[in-house]
C-alpha cells in the first residue's frame, strides 16, 4: 500500500483546507486543552478522593470520547470529543505513574516510570501501524477507543496507594494493602504498625488537612521546585509533541518517521533506566534537553529536505532525546514533592505542560507550513537550552533519597 493513499480523513470530510486550514491546529489543540483541564481536575481529585478512583473515572471518559470522535457528525463535535480524550489522559497516565512511584521503594522507583514510558512508546508504534493500515479515520478512532475496556480489570489487580491512605489517616485500609504486599514479597509487617501514628496524631492534636494548588507556592522550597518544574514541563511537552505531530518537518516520510520515532524511544528509555540512578536525574535531564537542541539546530547546516536520510536521523535523535527527558521528568518530579501534594504537583506540571503542547499544535501544524521549519527549530532549540540551565541551577538531585510525606519535611530537609 503506498504511503500517499489515505481513503478517508476528517480533513476530507469537512473540507479543512485553504482558508480553513487553521482548523487543523484548532482541533489538535483541543486535545491539549483537554489535558490541561484533566490535569487540574484529576490532579486535585487524585489527592482528595484517591488515585485508584480517578484512574477509572478517566478510563470511562476516554472510552466515551474516543467513540465520539469516530461517530461525530460535525467537526465541532469531533473537536469536543477530542477535548474529552485529552481530559482523560492525565487521569490515566499521570495517576498510573504516581501510583507506581508510591508503591515502589527508592531502589526500583525509576523502573515504574521507565516501564510506563516504554509502553507509551509501544502505543505510538501500534498507532503508526494502525494508521498505515486503517486509512479511514472513523475506524482508526474506534480501534483506539475499545482497548480502554481491557483496563477495567485493573480494579481487581491494582490497590489504592498505601502512602495516600496513610496520609489521609485511613490506616486500616493501608494495613490491608501492605499485608497483601508483604505476603507476596515474603516480608514481615509488624501487627498494628500504625498505632504509633494514630497515637502521635492524638498527642499532637493533628487532623487530616486538605491541600490544594496554593500549597505549591506558599513555602519557599516547594515554590522554587514548582516554578522550575512549571518551566521544564511545557518546554519538554512543546518539543516532544511538536516533533510527534509533524514528524517530517526536518525531512523524511510521515508514516515511517512516526513509526521509527516510537522505536527510537526504546534505547533512550532503556538508557534512562540505566543512567538515572547511576549518574542522577539532573545530568540525564540536562543531557536530554541539550541533545534535542543540537539535533534541531544541526538542520540549519544539514538540510533534511535535501537529504531525507539526514532529516529522519535528526528527527529520530531529537525524539529519542525528548523521550529520555520526558521519562526522567516523570521519575524526577514526584520525588521533588511530598505525598500530601504529590498528585497535585504532578497535575499542576501536566496542566502547564499543555501550554507547550497547544503552542506546538499551531507551530508544527500551521506556522511551519506557512513560514518554514526555522520558525520551529530556533525557538524550540533555544527553550531546550534554557530548560537545561533551569534544571542545573534550581532543582536538587533526588536519586536514592526517600520520598517526603509532608510539606514541612521538604522545607526542613532542603
C-alpha positions, 0 to 999 in steps of 0.5 A: 500500500503506498504511503500517499493513499489515505481513503478517508480523513476528517480533513476530507470530510469537512473540507479543512483546507485553504482558508480553513486550514487553521482548523487543523491546529484548532482541533489538535489543540483541543486535545491539549486543552483537554489535558490541561483541564484533566490535569487540574481536575484529576490532579486535585481529585487524585489527592482528595478522593484517591488515585485508584478512583480517578484512574477509572473515572478517566478510563470511562471518559476516554472510552466515551470520547474516543467513540465520539470522535469516530461517530461525530457528525460535525467537526465541532463535535469531533473537536469536543470529543477530542477535548474529552480524550485529552481530559482523560489522559492525565487521569490515566497516565499521570495517576498510573505513574504516581501510583507506581512511584508510591508503591515502589521503594527508592531502589526500583522507583525509576523502573515504574516510570521507565516501564510506563514510558516504554509502553507509551512508546509501544502505543505510538508504534501500534498507532503508526501501524494502525494508521498505515493500515486503517486509512479511514479515520472513523475506524482508526478512532474506534480501534483506539477507543475499545482497548480502554475496556481491557483496563477495567480489570485493573480494579481487581489487580491494582490497590489504592496507594498505601502512602495516600491512605496513610496520609489521609489517616485511613490506616486500616485500609493501608494495613490491608494493602501492605499485608497483601504486599508483604505476603507476596514479597515474603516480608514481615509487617509488624501487627498494628504498625500504625498505632504509633501514628494514630497515637502521635496524631492524638498527642499532637492534636493533628487532623487530616488537612486538605491541600490544594494548588496554593500549597505549591507556592506558599513555602519557599522550597516547594515554590522554587521546585514548582516554578522550575518544574512549571518551566521544564514541563511545557518546554519538554511537552512543546518539543516532544509533541511538536516533533510527534505531530509533524514528524517530517518537518526536518525531512523524511516520510510521515508514516515511517518517521512516526513509526521509527520515532516510537522505536527510537524511544526504546534505547533512550528509555532503556538508557534512562533506566540505566543512567538515572540512578547511576549518574542522577536525574539532573545530568540525564535531564540536562543531557536530554534537553541539550541533545534535542537542541543540537539535533534541531539546530544541526538542520540549519547546516544539514538540510533534511529536505535535501537529504531525507536520510539526514532529516529522519536521523535528526528527527529520530535523535531529537525524539529519542532525546525528548523521550529520555527527558520526558521519562526522567521528568516523570521519575524526577518530579514526584520525588521533588514533592511530598505525598500530601501534594504529590498528585497535585504537583504532578497535575499542576506540571501536566496542566502547564505542560499543555501550554507547550503542547497547544503552542506546538499544535499551531507551530508544527501544524500551521506556522511551519507550513506557512513560514518554514521549519526555522520558525520551529527549530530556533525557538524550540532549540533555544527553550531546550537550552534554557530548560537545561540551565533551569534544571542545573541551577534550581532543582536538587538531585533526588536519586536514592533519597526517600520520598517526603510525606509532608510539606514541612519535611521538604522545607526542613530537609532542603 
